[in-house]
Amino acid sequence: MSLTMTTINSSTVPEKMMKIVKVVFNKMISALLLPLIGIAIFLALWSISAQSIHTSLGEFPGPSAVVKQFSSLYDEHVTERAKSDAFYKRLEKRNAAKLEKDPSYVAKQRKYTGKETFLDQIFTSLITVTCGFLVAAIIAIPLGIWMGLSQKLNSALNPIIQIFKPVSPLAWLPLVTMVVSALYVSDDPMVSKSFLTSLITVSLCSLWPMVINTSIGVSSIDSDLLNVSKVLRLPTFVHIRKIVLPASIPMIFTGMRLSFGVAWMVLIAAEMLAQNPGLGKFVWDEFQNGSSDSLARIMAAVVVIGFIGFLLDRTMLQLQRKVSWDKSSANV
């Protein structure tokens, strides 16, 4: 009997090992191999299609032309940074020489006025979209919680939200520009008008998904949790902190992810239309430039815009996994 049990146990060990290997292999295929196959097919189709498209500026850029432009754009950034460093060194030497001659001389500080490089404009766009999104979140999440807790307030504000939700950023931008120009008047402004205009436009357009999803998440909390709060007679803010927020976090983060994507799209459009510094302005400037490399440089910017949008979404997803009790809601 014992010999038979030993034989059965020894035969099941390899089977278990095989099952574990199969599970790991399937996960590796899903996580790495399939995305790589999809990217390879896309690049092949892109390369074939590009060769058959001819424009007034030449052949449509394929993957190799875009990669070449990435290298060129980085070289331009390095060159511009070297010019900037040389400018500040000359300025420092000039001020030092004047101070040596006249100790009472007040040294002048000037900013380097060279053009913004592609990397500079990426950084500018990231700062703008993050600030605009945070402003929208500070307004939208408390408002959404309040609407979810109060049916009357929800009924009062919902028509306004539904009216303004579909308004294009191209419609908001002229209004925001005029308001900022009229109200933001200062001899020594903390931030530029262009930055403030883009920020407000991004905030206005990314506000609504967060408000809607937050209010839905709060209003659909399980009645058992609400009853527990009533039995314990929790104060309003304790009720929100202990019951409302934990229960509605999945829906809140869904709204935040949607809003971040909207914010990024809106920003690029706003920068193109208003010619504010950033990736949108880079795309428009290259379109207006009309050189033989312009299409490849625009396509390089398009790839970067898409990749940054993907990273922003993944960042929000990882944050949701950290704070959410429902891990299944943060799998997509």
BALOBA-1460 file (C-alpha; in Angstrom, 3 decimals):
// residues 332
<rec num="1" residu="m" x="0.000" y="0.000" z="0.000"/>
<rec num="2" residu="s" x="2.748" y="2.438" z="0.949"/>
<rec num="3" residu="l" x="4.633" y="1.609" z="-2.247"/>
<rec num="4" residu="t" x="1.533" y="2.438" z="-4.287"/>
<rec num="5" residu="m" x="1.055" y="5.808" z="-2.526"/>
<rec num="6" residu="t" x="4.717" y="6.670" z="-3.100"/>
<rec num="7" residu="t" x="4.358" y="5.874" z="-6.791"/>
<rec num="8" residu="i" x="1.228" y="8.053" z="-7.078"/>
<rec num="9" residu="n" x="2.875" y="10.958" z="-5.244"/>
<rec num="10" residu="s" x="6.012" y="10.747" z="-7.377"/>
<rec num="11" residu="s" x="3.921" y="10.743" z="-10.551"/>
<rec num="12" residu="t" x="1.936" y="13.835" z="-9.520"/>
<rec num="13" residu="v" x="5.042" y="15.943" z="-8.823"/>
<rec num="14" residu="p" x="6.084" y="16.219" z="-12.505"/>
<rec num="15" residu="e" x="2.466" y="16.977" z="-13.445"/>
<rec num="16" residu="k" x="2.327" y="19.851" z="-10.962"/>
<rec num="17" residu="m" x="5.648" y="21.168" z="-12.219"/>
<rec num="18" residu="m" x="4.391" y="21.034" z="-15.795"/>
<rec num="19" residu="k" x="1.251" y="22.961" z="-14.841"/>
<rec num="20" residu="i" x="3.337" y="25.658" z="-13.135"/>
<rec num="21" residu="v" x="5.620" y="25.922" z="-16.194"/>
<rec num="22" residu="k" x="2.582" y="26.207" z="-18.492"/>
<rec num="23" residu="v" x="1.055" y="28.969" z="-16.345"/>
<rec num="24" residu="v" x="4.334" y="30.938" z="-16.291"/>
<rec num="25" residu="f" x="4.810" y="30.415" z="-20.035"/>
<rec num="26" residu="n" x="1.276" y="31.605" z="-20.829"/>
<rec num="27" residu="k" x="1.777" y="34.698" z="-18.666"/>
<rec num="28" residu="m" x="5.053" y="35.484" z="-20.444"/>
<rec num="29" residu="i" x="3.343" y="35.149" z="-23.823"/>
<rec num="30" residu="s" x="0.516" y="37.451" z="-22.762"/>
<rec num="31" residu="a" x="2.827" y="40.014" z="-21.159"/>
<rec num="32" residu="l" x="5.701" y="40.117" z="-23.675"/>
<rec num="33" residu="l" x="5.402" y="38.045" z="-26.808"/>
<rec num="34" residu="l" x="1.924" y="39.063" z="-27.993"/>
<rec num="35" residu="p" x="2.545" y="42.828" z="-27.551"/>
<rec num="36" residu="l" x="5.865" y="42.486" z="-29.414"/>
<rec num="37" residu="i" x="4.138" y="40.640" z="-32.259"/>
<rec num="38" residu="g" x="1.464" y="43.355" z="-32.424"/>
<rec num="39" residu="i" x="4.098" y="46.129" z="-32.510"/>
<rec num="40" residu="a" x="6.105" y="44.282" z="-35.196"/>
<rec num="41" residu="i" x="3.018" y="43.902" z="-37.418"/>
<rec num="42" residu="f" x="2.143" y="47.576" z="-36.942"/>
<rec num="43" residu="l" x="5.679" y="48.695" z="-37.859"/>
<rec num="44" residu="a" x="5.677" y="46.484" z="-40.957"/>
<rec num="45" residu="l" x="2.316" y="47.858" z="-42.148"/>
<rec num="46" residu="w" x="3.465" y="51.409" z="-41.400"/>
<rec num="47" residu="s" x="6.687" y="50.930" z="-43.380"/>
<rec num="48" residu="i" x="4.870" y="49.427" z="-46.391"/>
<rec num="49" residu="s" x="2.122" y="52.071" z="-46.377"/>
<rec num="50" residu="a" x="4.580" y="54.969" z="-46.039"/>
<rec num="51" residu="q" x="6.353" y="54.008" z="-49.267"/>
<rec num="52" residu="s" x="3.136" y="54.379" z="-51.256"/>
<rec num="53" residu="i" x="2.148" y="57.816" z="-49.862"/>
<rec num="54" residu="h" x="3.688" y="60.838" z="-51.580"/>
<rec num="55" residu="t" x="2.999" y="64.375" z="-50.378"/>
<rec num="56" residu="s" x="4.078" y="67.868" z="-51.395"/>
<rec num="57" residu="l" x="6.917" y="67.561" z="-48.871"/>
<rec num="58" residu="g" x="8.055" y="64.170" z="-50.137"/>
<rec num="59" residu="e" x="7.440" y="60.577" z="-49.123"/>
<rec num="60" residu="f" x="5.508" y="59.927" z="-45.931"/>
<rec num="61" residu="p" x="7.996" y="59.024" z="-43.164"/>
<rec num="62" residu="g" x="8.405" y="55.404" z="-42.186"/>
<rec num="63" residu="p" x="9.767" y="54.031" z="-38.885"/>
<rec num="64" residu="s" x="13.431" y="54.402" z="-39.934"/>
<rec num="65" residu="a" x="12.975" y="58.087" z="-40.836"/>
<rec num="66" residu="v" x="11.280" y="58.757" z="-37.488"/>
<rec num="67" residu="v" x="14.073" y="57.039" z="-35.545"/>
<rec num="68" residu="k" x="16.607" y="59.161" z="-37.451"/>
<rec num="69" residu="q" x="14.733" y="62.318" z="-36.410"/>
<rec num="70" residu="f" x="14.778" y="61.268" z="-32.753"/>
<rec num="71" residu="s" x="18.568" y="61.223" z="-32.954"/>
<rec num="72" residu="s" x="18.594" y="64.598" z="-34.727"/>
<rec num="73" residu="l" x="16.242" y="66.174" z="-32.169"/>
<rec num="74" residu="y" x="18.428" y="64.974" z="-29.309"/>
<rec num="75" residu="d" x="21.548" y="66.383" z="-30.987"/>
<rec num="76" residu="e" x="19.771" y="69.733" z="-31.343"/>
<rec num="77" residu="h" x="18.947" y="69.674" z="-27.633"/>
<rec num="78" residu="v" x="22.585" y="69.010" z="-26.702"/>
<rec num="79" residu="t" x="23.772" y="71.821" z="-28.999"/>
<rec num="80" residu="e" x="21.251" y="74.285" z="-27.556"/>
<rec num="81" residu="r" x="22.224" y="73.399" z="-23.979"/>
<rec num="82" residu="a" x="25.878" y="74.013" z="-24.862"/>
<rec num="83" residu="k" x="24.948" y="77.460" z="-26.219"/>
<rec num="84" residu="s" x="22.983" y="78.180" z="-23.038"/>
<rec num="85" residu="d" x="25.916" y="77.186" z="-20.806"/>
<rec num="86" residu="a" x="28.304" y="79.322" z="-22.860"/>
<rec num="87" residu="f" x="25.933" y="82.311" z="-22.604"/>
<rec num="88" residu="y" x="25.755" y="82.128" z="-18.801"/>
<rec num="89" residu="k" x="29.531" y="81.722" z="-18.521"/>
<rec num="90" residu="r" x="30.063" y="84.850" z="-20.632"/>
<rec num="91" residu="l" x="27.493" y="86.726" z="-18.540"/>
<rec num="92" residu="e" x="29.229" y="85.656" z="-15.323"/>
<rec num="93" residu="k" x="32.635" y="86.740" z="-16.646"/>
<rec num="94" residu="r" x="31.275" y="90.124" z="-17.764"/>
<rec num="95" residu="n" x="29.652" y="90.774" z="-14.381"/>
<rec num="96" residu="a" x="32.808" y="89.702" z="-12.548"/>
<rec num="97" residu="a" x="34.944" y="92.063" z="-14.651"/>
<rec num="98" residu="k" x="32.594" y="95.021" z="-14.039"/>
<rec num="99" residu="l" x="32.469" y="94.286" z="-10.290"/>
<rec num="100" residu="e" x="36.247" y="94.263" z="-10.197"/>
<rec num="101" residu="k" x="36.348" y="97.732" z="-11.746"/>
<rec num="102" residu="d" x="33.400" y="99.097" z="-9.781"/>
<rec num="103" residu="p" x="32.507" y="97.293" z="-6.490"/>
<rec num="104" residu="s" x="29.202" y="99.210" z="-6.337"/>
<rec num="105" residu="y" x="28.067" y="97.781" z="-9.687"/>
<rec num="106" residu="v" x="24.813" y="95.823" z="-9.505"/>
<rec num="107" residu="a" x="25.252" y="92.664" z="-11.559"/>
<rec num="108" residu="k" x="22.602" y="92.131" z="-14.232"/>
<rec num="109" residu="q" x="21.024" y="88.732" z="-14.645"/>
<rec num="110" residu="r" x="19.646" y="87.906" z="-18.065"/>
<rec num="111" residu="k" x="17.868" y="84.790" z="-19.261"/>
<rec num="112" residu="y" x="19.042" y="82.831" z="-22.264"/>
<rec num="113" residu="t" x="16.539" y="83.508" z="-25.062"/>
<rec num="114" residu="g" x="17.398" y="80.657" z="-27.413"/>
<rec num="115" residu="k" x="14.692" y="78.490" z="-28.898"/>
<rec num="116" residu="e" x="13.077" y="75.709" z="-26.886"/>
<rec num="117" residu="t" x="14.211" y="72.263" z="-27.973"/>
<rec num="118" residu="f" x="11.982" y="69.227" z="-28.477"/>
<rec num="119" residu="l" x="12.897" y="67.894" z="-25.012"/>
<rec num="120" residu="d" x="12.212" y="71.305" z="-23.451"/>
<rec num="121" residu="q" x="8.758" y="71.339" z="-25.006"/>
<rec num="122" residu="i" x="8.017" y="67.824" z="-23.733"/>
<rec num="123" residu="f" x="8.908" y="68.994" z="-20.228"/>
<rec num="124" residu="t" x="6.751" y="72.139" z="-20.617"/>
<rec num="125" residu="s" x="3.733" y="70.114" z="-21.752"/>
<rec num="126" residu="l" x="4.119" y="67.627" z="-18.882"/>
<rec num="127" residu="i" x="4.220" y="70.417" z="-16.286"/>
<rec num="128" residu="t" x="1.168" y="72.112" z="-17.810"/>
<rec num="129" residu="v" x="-0.971" y="68.968" z="-18.082"/>
<rec num="130" residu="t" x="-0.084" y="67.845" z="-14.547"/>
<rec num="131" residu="c" x="-0.954" y="71.227" z="-13.029"/>
<rec num="132" residu="g" x="-4.198" y="71.454" z="-15.011"/>
<rec num="133" residu="f" x="-5.205" y="67.934" z="-14.029"/>
<rec num="134" residu="l" x="-4.473" y="68.557" z="-10.333"/>
<rec num="135" residu="v" x="-6.552" y="71.757" z="-10.361"/>
<rec num="136" residu="a" x="-9.423" y="69.821" z="-11.962"/>
<rec num="137" residu="a" x="-9.093" y="66.993" z="-9.398"/>
<rec num="138" residu="i" x="-9.127" y="69.417" z="-6.446"/>
<rec num="139" residu="i" x="-12.443" y="70.815" z="-7.715"/>
<rec num="140" residu="a" x="-14.051" y="67.698" z="-9.220"/>
<rec num="141" residu="i" x="-13.569" y="65.054" z="-6.500"/>
<rec num="142" residu="p" x="-15.091" y="67.041" z="-3.575"/>
<rec num="143" residu="l" x="-17.901" y="68.242" z="-5.865"/>
<rec num="144" residu="g" x="-18.555" y="64.689" z="-7.061"/>
<rec num="145" residu="i" x="-18.669" y="63.388" z="-3.475"/>
<rec num="146" residu="w" x="-21.097" y="66.133" z="-2.501"/>
<rec num="147" residu="m" x="-23.316" y="65.376" z="-5.498"/>
<rec num="148" residu="g" x="-23.241" y="61.657" z="-4.720"/>
<rec num="149" residu="l" x="-24.320" y="62.287" z="-1.130"/>
<rec num="150" residu="s" x="-27.067" y="64.784" z="-2.026"/>
<rec num="151" residu="q" x="-29.721" y="63.793" z="-4.559"/>
<rec num="152" residu="k" x="-31.044" y="67.360" z="-4.676"/>
<rec num="153" residu="l" x="-27.635" y="68.823" z="-5.493"/>
<rec num="154" residu="n" x="-27.122" y="66.126" z="-8.119"/>
<rec num="155" residu="s" x="-30.442" y="67.011" z="-9.767"/>
<rec num="156" residu="a" x="-29.544" y="70.711" z="-9.728"/>
<rec num="157" residu="l" x="-26.026" y="70.401" z="-11.189"/>
<rec num="158" residu="n" x="-26.371" y="67.423" z="-13.523"/>
<rec num="159" residu="p" x="-27.990" y="69.417" z="-16.406"/>
<rec num="160" residu="i" x="-25.167" y="71.994" z="-16.251"/>
<rec num="161" residu="i" x="-22.529" y="69.242" z="-16.335"/>
<rec num="162" residu="q" x="-24.202" y="67.498" z="-19.278"/>
<rec num="163" residu="i" x="-24.324" y="70.788" z="-21.226"/>
<rec num="164" residu="f" x="-20.658" y="71.729" z="-20.712"/>
<rec num="165" residu="k" x="-19.190" y="68.203" z="-20.868"/>
<rec num="166" residu="p" x="-19.138" y="67.930" z="-24.698"/>
<rec num="167" residu="v" x="-17.797" y="71.459" z="-25.327"/>
<rec num="168" residu="s" x="-14.589" y="71.325" z="-27.366"/>
<rec num="169" residu="p" x="-11.376" y="72.874" z="-26.019"/>
<rec num="170" residu="l" x="-11.253" y="74.896" z="-29.238"/>
<rec num="171" residu="a" x="-14.409" y="76.674" z="-28.059"/>
<rec num="172" residu="w" x="-13.104" y="77.278" z="-24.522"/>
<rec num="173" residu="l" x="-9.680" y="78.533" z="-25.581"/>
<rec num="174" residu="p" x="-10.650" y="81.961" z="-27.019"/>
<rec num="175" residu="l" x="-12.829" y="82.693" z="-23.983"/>
<rec num="176" residu="v" x="-10.117" y="81.637" z="-21.526"/>
<rec num="177" residu="t" x="-7.509" y="83.674" z="-23.436"/>
<rec num="178" residu="m" x="-9.641" y="86.829" z="-23.259"/>
<rec num="179" residu="v" x="-10.428" y="86.376" z="-19.556"/>
<rec num="180" residu="v" x="-6.785" y="85.731" z="-18.622"/>
<rec num="181" residu="s" x="-5.638" y="88.745" z="-20.656"/>
<rec num="182" residu="a" x="-8.213" y="90.966" z="-18.936"/>
<rec num="183" residu="l" x="-7.703" y="89.773" z="-15.348"/>
<rec num="184" residu="y" x="-4.101" y="88.591" z="-15.166"/>
<rec num="185" residu="v" x="-2.317" y="91.935" z="-15.374"/>
<rec num="186" residu="s" x="1.014" y="92.188" z="-13.574"/>
<rec num="187" residu="d" x="4.422" y="93.777" z="-14.141"/>
<rec num="188" residu="d" x="6.117" y="90.775" z="-12.559"/>
<rec num="189" residu="p" x="3.852" y="87.728" z="-13.142"/>
<rec num="190" residu="m" x="4.560" y="84.479" z="-11.298"/>
<rec num="191" residu="v" x="3.699" y="82.432" z="-14.398"/>
<rec num="192" residu="s" x="3.254" y="83.363" z="-18.048"/>
<rec num="193" residu="k" x="-0.169" y="84.062" z="-19.535"/>
<rec num="194" residu="s" x="0.305" y="81.262" z="-22.051"/>
<rec num="195" residu="f" x="0.885" y="78.729" z="-19.250"/>
<rec num="196" residu="l" x="-2.161" y="79.963" z="-17.333"/>
<rec num="197" residu="t" x="-4.347" y="79.862" z="-20.459"/>
<rec num="198" residu="s" x="-3.367" y="76.271" z="-21.256"/>
<rec num="199" residu="l" x="-3.772" y="75.218" z="-17.617"/>
<rec num="200" residu="i" x="-7.301" y="76.624" z="-17.280"/>
<rec num="201" residu="t" x="-8.386" y="75.152" z="-20.625"/>
<rec num="202" residu="v" x="-7.089" y="71.718" z="-19.597"/>
<rec num="203" residu="s" x="-8.822" y="71.977" z="-16.215"/>
<rec num="204" residu="l" x="-12.167" y="72.969" z="-17.742"/>
<rec num="205" residu="c" x="-12.188" y="70.069" z="-20.185"/>
<rec num="206" residu="s" x="-10.902" y="67.366" z="-17.797"/>
<rec num="207" residu="l" x="-13.235" y="68.339" z="-14.952"/>
<rec num="208" residu="w" x="-16.374" y="66.534" z="-16.088"/>
<rec num="209" residu="p" x="-15.336" y="62.828" z="-16.244"/>
<rec num="210" residu="m" x="-14.065" y="63.049" z="-12.660"/>
<rec num="211" residu="v" x="-17.226" y="64.741" z="-11.374"/>
<rec num="212" residu="i" x="-19.520" y="62.238" z="-13.081"/>
<rec num="213" residu="n" x="-17.625" y="59.086" z="-12.086"/>
<rec num="214" residu="t" x="-17.095" y="60.268" z="-8.509"/>
<rec num="215" residu="s" x="-20.776" y="61.092" z="-8.025"/>
<rec num="216" residu="i" x="-21.821" y="57.729" z="-9.498"/>
<rec num="217" residu="g" x="-19.340" y="55.886" z="-7.291"/>
<rec num="218" residu="v" x="-20.560" y="57.642" z="-4.138"/>
<rec num="219" residu="s" x="-24.273" y="57.270" z="-4.937"/>
<rec num="220" residu="s" x="-23.911" y="53.528" z="-5.617"/>
<rec num="221" residu="i" x="-22.262" y="52.604" z="-2.288"/>
<rec num="222" residu="d" x="-23.654" y="49.397" z="-0.770"/>
<rec num="223" residu="s" x="-26.583" y="50.153" z="1.521"/>
<rec num="224" residu="d" x="-25.116" y="47.848" z="4.206"/>
<rec num="225" residu="l" x="-22.116" y="50.167" z="4.545"/>
<rec num="226" residu="l" x="-24.400" y="53.181" z="4.851"/>
<rec num="227" residu="n" x="-26.445" y="51.411" z="7.506"/>
<rec num="228" residu="v" x="-23.283" y="50.654" z="9.500"/>
<rec num="229" residu="s" x="-22.410" y="54.360" z="9.401"/>
<rec num="230" residu="k" x="-25.915" y="55.272" z="10.613"/>
<rec num="231" residu="v" x="-25.797" y="52.749" z="13.463"/>
<rec num="232" residu="l" x="-22.408" y="54.070" z="14.598"/>
<rec num="233" residu="r" x="-23.654" y="57.664" z="14.141"/>
<rec num="234" residu="l" x="-20.469" y="58.704" z="12.406"/>
<rec num="235" residu="p" x="-19.962" y="62.458" z="11.888"/>
<rec num="236" residu="t" x="-20.132" y="63.623" z="8.255"/>
<rec num="237" residu="f" x="-16.390" y="63.939" z="7.658"/>
<rec num="238" residu="v" x="-15.663" y="60.643" z="9.413"/>
<rec num="239" residu="h" x="-18.391" y="59.013" z="7.315"/>
<rec num="240" residu="i" x="-16.776" y="60.341" z="4.145"/>
<rec num="241" residu="r" x="-13.261" y="59.291" z="5.206"/>
<rec num="242" residu="k" x="-14.129" y="55.835" z="6.564"/>
<rec num="243" residu="i" x="-17.040" y="54.754" z="4.368"/>
<rec num="244" residu="v" x="-17.498" y="56.903" z="1.259"/>
<rec num="245" residu="l" x="-13.917" y="57.269" z="-0.006"/>
<rec num="246" residu="p" x="-12.794" y="53.622" z="0.396"/>
<rec num="247" residu="a" x="-15.983" y="52.324" z="-1.218"/>
<rec num="248" residu="s" x="-15.931" y="54.726" z="-4.169"/>
<rec num="249" residu="i" x="-12.181" y="54.757" z="-4.941"/>
<rec num="250" residu="p" x="-12.470" y="52.427" z="-7.997"/>
<rec num="251" residu="m" x="-14.973" y="54.761" z="-9.690"/>
<rec num="252" residu="i" x="-13.028" y="57.880" z="-8.647"/>
<rec num="253" residu="f" x="-9.861" y="56.520" z="-10.253"/>
<rec num="254" residu="t" x="-11.754" y="55.501" z="-13.380"/>
<rec num="255" residu="g" x="-12.803" y="59.131" z="-13.714"/>
<rec num="256" residu="m" x="-9.261" y="60.322" z="-13.015"/>
<rec num="257" residu="r" x="-7.808" y="58.057" z="-15.698"/>
<rec num="258" residu="l" x="-10.374" y="59.267" z="-18.228"/>
<rec num="259" residu="s" x="-9.691" y="62.877" z="-17.239"/>
<rec num="260" residu="f" x="-5.918" y="62.534" z="-17.548"/>
<rec num="261" residu="g" x="-6.327" y="61.201" z="-21.096"/>
<rec num="262" residu="v" x="-8.697" y="64.048" z="-21.956"/>
<rec num="263" residu="a" x="-6.334" y="66.579" z="-20.363"/>
<rec num="264" residu="w" x="-3.400" y="65.388" z="-22.491"/>
<rec num="265" residu="m" x="-5.408" y="65.548" z="-25.743"/>
<rec num="266" residu="v" x="-6.829" y="68.958" z="-24.864"/>
<rec num="267" residu="l" x="-3.408" y="70.376" z="-24.052"/>
<rec num="268" residu="i" x="-1.906" y="69.434" z="-27.421"/>
<rec num="269" residu="a" x="-4.868" y="71.021" z="-29.243"/>
<rec num="270" residu="a" x="-4.672" y="74.161" z="-27.080"/>
<rec num="271" residu="e" x="-0.920" y="74.539" z="-27.665"/>
<rec num="272" residu="m" x="-1.400" y="74.205" z="-31.423"/>
<rec num="273" residu="l" x="-4.219" y="76.740" z="-31.616"/>
<rec num="274" residu="a" x="-2.849" y="79.334" z="-29.181"/>
<rec num="275" residu="q" x="0.828" y="78.778" z="-30.080"/>
<rec num="276" residu="n" x="1.665" y="78.260" z="-26.423"/>
<rec num="277" residu="p" x="4.985" y="76.551" z="-25.670"/>
<rec num="278" residu="g" x="4.803" y="72.745" z="-25.733"/>
<rec num="279" residu="l" x="4.502" y="69.734" z="-28.006"/>
<rec num="280" residu="g" x="1.444" y="71.131" z="-29.783"/>
<rec num="281" residu="k" x="3.388" y="74.244" z="-30.801"/>
<rec num="282" residu="f" x="6.275" y="72.054" z="-31.974"/>
<rec num="283" residu="v" x="3.918" y="70.115" z="-34.288"/>
<rec num="284" residu="w" x="2.390" y="73.313" z="-35.689"/>
<rec num="285" residu="d" x="5.770" y="74.998" z="-36.187"/>
<rec num="286" residu="e" x="7.070" y="71.993" z="-38.116"/>
<rec num="287" residu="f" x="3.925" y="71.947" z="-40.258"/>
<rec num="288" residu="q" x="4.423" y="75.627" z="-41.068"/>
<rec num="289" residu="n" x="8.148" y="75.099" z="-41.661"/>
<rec num="290" residu="g" x="7.536" y="72.801" z="-44.617"/>
<rec num="291" residu="s" x="11.065" y="71.380" z="-44.846"/>
<rec num="292" residu="s" x="11.879" y="67.921" z="-46.158"/>
<rec num="293" residu="d" x="12.259" y="66.642" z="-42.588"/>
<rec num="294" residu="s" x="9.075" y="68.238" z="-41.237"/>
<rec num="295" residu="l" x="6.821" y="65.196" z="-41.740"/>
<rec num="296" residu="a" x="9.278" y="62.887" z="-39.988"/>
<rec num="297" residu="r" x="9.651" y="65.342" z="-37.103"/>
<rec num="298" residu="i" x="5.852" y="65.664" z="-36.785"/>
<rec num="299" residu="m" x="5.522" y="61.875" z="-36.800"/>
<rec num="300" residu="a" x="8.210" y="61.656" z="-34.104"/>
<rec num="301" residu="a" x="6.177" y="64.105" z="-32.006"/>
<rec num="302" residu="v" x="3.016" y="62.030" z="-32.604"/>
<rec num="303" residu="v" x="4.790" y="58.893" z="-31.340"/>
<rec num="304" residu="v" x="6.028" y="60.750" z="-28.251"/>
<rec num="305" residu="i" x="2.561" y="62.213" z="-27.558"/>
<rec num="306" residu="g" x="1.001" y="58.752" z="-27.742"/>
<rec num="307" residu="f" x="3.703" y="57.151" z="-25.598"/>
<rec num="308" residu="i" x="3.431" y="59.849" z="-22.912"/>
<rec num="309" residu="g" x="-0.357" y="59.434" z="-22.882"/>
<rec num="310" residu="f" x="0.154" y="55.691" z="-22.340"/>
<rec num="311" residu="l" x="2.607" y="56.327" z="-19.483"/>
<rec num="312" residu="l" x="0.223" y="58.787" z="-17.799"/>
<rec num="313" residu="d" x="-2.556" y="56.187" z="-17.902"/>
<rec num="314" residu="r" x="-0.259" y="53.452" z="-16.519"/>
<rec num="315" residu="t" x="0.865" y="55.806" z="-13.752"/>
<rec num="316" residu="m" x="-2.733" y="56.384" z="-12.664"/>
<rec num="317" residu="l" x="-3.383" y="52.632" z="-12.864"/>
<rec num="318" residu="q" x="-0.438" y="51.856" z="-10.565"/>
<rec num="319" residu="l" x="-1.600" y="54.532" z="-8.127"/>
<rec num="320" residu="q" x="-5.069" y="52.988" z="-8.142"/>
<rec num="321" residu="r" x="-3.586" y="49.572" z="-7.332"/>
<rec num="322" residu="k" x="-1.775" y="51.080" z="-4.363"/>
<rec num="323" residu="v" x="-4.786" y="52.750" z="-2.756"/>
<rec num="324" residu="s" x="-7.766" y="50.656" z="-3.900"/>
<rec num="325" residu="w" x="-9.154" y="47.735" z="-1.911"/>
<rec num="326" residu="d" x="-10.644" y="46.274" z="-5.127"/>
<rec num="327" residu="k" x="-7.527" y="45.123" z="-7.003"/>
<rec num="328" residu="s" x="-9.627" y="43.649" z="-9.828"/>
<rec num="329" residu="s" x="-10.750" y="47.178" z="-10.774"/>
<rec num="330" residu="a" x="-7.138" y="48.116" z="-11.630"/>
<rec num="331" residu="n" x="-6.332" y="45.332" z="-14.067"/>
<rec num="332" residu="v" x="-7.018" y="47.106" z="-17.355"/>
